[in-house]
């Protein structure tokens, strides 16, 4: 065991003087016994060894490492309620398998020989609260690291923690701490809020964790964050969690939160909104996530965003989710930015993507093959859409539409490809009145192909069109509304020559060089515009060297 050197922490002359006084007083040295070892049986285990994790934490000092051997550790411990914990004055203690109030490292996955490196798969290390309290509480202005543990069967009932009588964080409860949780499994826990985890005033880092089959009776079946500015969620797996709303995770009033590389799959909002992810007033960055097969009873099967004017969703795959409204994604009172997301194969009564009271900015998004009334619905939303693909969406039976612009919306759509929605029986773009509010849509450099009605404008509504390629619609323009062409007008009829993906253009396309200058500098792939004599219509710009097929000679040798 090594003595802890205290002089390195005391840079000032005053600090050195205090240490000298302490040494001359004859007081014994205080040192850290690190690493600590935890095993169900300490026989033949390196010292110091403890038979419970709480015992090891109590013995540790700041900076210590605690190594935990394989096994199932049960038994809960009552500890004084920590500072910052929300509870009634009469509640003086809380109950959990382990309470962490020091900056230490806890690492599971070892054999009783404690050889490195640990292997949490081969040597599962389980903390099981058996429904008698939480599994883990992390509290205070500390920065602990938790790795390679299985945290299960925590129940926060009667533990409070969220304000009033409401409990929170059945598996893990974090308050004030900046914790790092990596490669843990958090499963089969329950609480009123944040069945798996609950973070409050915490810039915690969650990396590579599996958060599975947890339940909340309010919001955030897997996880709830509140007032957690700059929290980071990276490469985690949220699956089969459930709550009335925010079945997977709930990010609430947590500015600059980052969600990256997570998989959010098969979570359920049993009676409300946001099957997978709920963002509420959080200015989050949500990138490169897989949001798949989640279900909400009402809105936002994959995700629901409310009041986030500065959130950015980029590069996400939102697929195979379902809800009554916004099967993939719904924005409400949110000027969120959506970049390069794919919204596909979702199911809804009205639309896969819904913008409601949301002046969002959308660019390079693909809305494809959804089973819904429409691919995209805008209500009271003056959104801006650039390089958008809306293709092959249809209603559950027949027909349906690509885009529906209603209820006073006045969006600007630039370089949009709208094709084959409704399977030839539907409408490409619908502009109509809802709740007595007429809409005005401005579409520039658009391809409308493969519909019964290309664009339908209901009476009292307006479509402003400039630079449009019409192809294979039974009727290109229909309705008693106002069709207003720009000064250049530029209506064209001809085959867009789509590639197999249904929206990239091939050589010979009637869309090439037909557009007007909109100031758009690139296309859906990031290729620069224009490549030729003018910008191409639709979301794709044909790159000059892609115009020709190149055949290499085949040489046969004997």
KAQUI-V647674 format. One record per helix or strand of 3 or more residues. SS is the DSSP state (H for helix, E for strand). FROM is the first residue (numbers start at 1). LEN is the number of residues. Records with the same first field share a line. If there is no record, write none. Layout:
SS=FROM-LEN, FROM-LEN
This chain:
H=7-3, 13-12, 53-7, 421-4, 544-3
E=36-3, 65-5, 71-3, 77-4, 93-8, 105-6, 125-4, 134-6, 145-3, 150-3, 161-3, 166-3, 172-4, 180-3, 185-3, 190-4, 197-4, 205-3, 210-3, 215-5, 223-4, 232-3, 237-3, 249-4, 258-3, 263-3, 277-4, 285-3, 290-3, 303-4, 312-3, 317-3, 329-4, 337-3, 342-3, 351-6, 361-3, 366-3, 374-6, 384-8, 401-6, 412-8, 427-6, 440-10, 453-5, 462-10, 475-4, 482-4, 491-3
